[in-house]
């Protein structure tokens, strides 16, 4: 018995010989390193999708539909004289569209393993809560500085120098936008 060693494995299908056709052998080969070609019944299955991106897309679509349902209860107005529901409806449609695009791209997106890191979640949420609790007591600038420093420390590679520069820039920006521009009555220092 002869054994033939091949670099590629082949699947052969033989069809019986008919009187008018010769004997036919169809072979589909692939190399050992590559996965076998998909069967026709496997094309378009859920296993082809990047599940993380698809779930994010479905959340965006669901959130957009929910906001759209709520926004349709407000008067729309016209383009020249917009009602209270015009902007929320437009944003809801954009959110649904973004979710649809993300869902479409999840078919071909590279599958990556998501590692859940707790530090960024805790630091950013803690910074926002600290700002909300302290802005009335210690003032806008110190509360914003604490928020930015806590959020900048999410990444371990962040240096104190870059965190302080970012803090100074965002405090000035926030002061210009919210206190000078929008005239929101917040005290700069102290409550």
ABEGO torsion letter per residue (X at the ends): XBBBBBABBBBBBBBBBBAABBBBBBBBBBBAABBBBBBAAABGBAAABBAAAAAAAAAAAAAAAAAAAAAAABBAEBAABBBAAAAAAAAAAAAAAAAAAAAAAAAABBBBBBBBBAAAAAAAAAAAAAAAAAAAAAEAAAAAAAAAAAAAAABAABBAAAAAAAAAAAAAAAAAAAAAAAGBBBBABEX
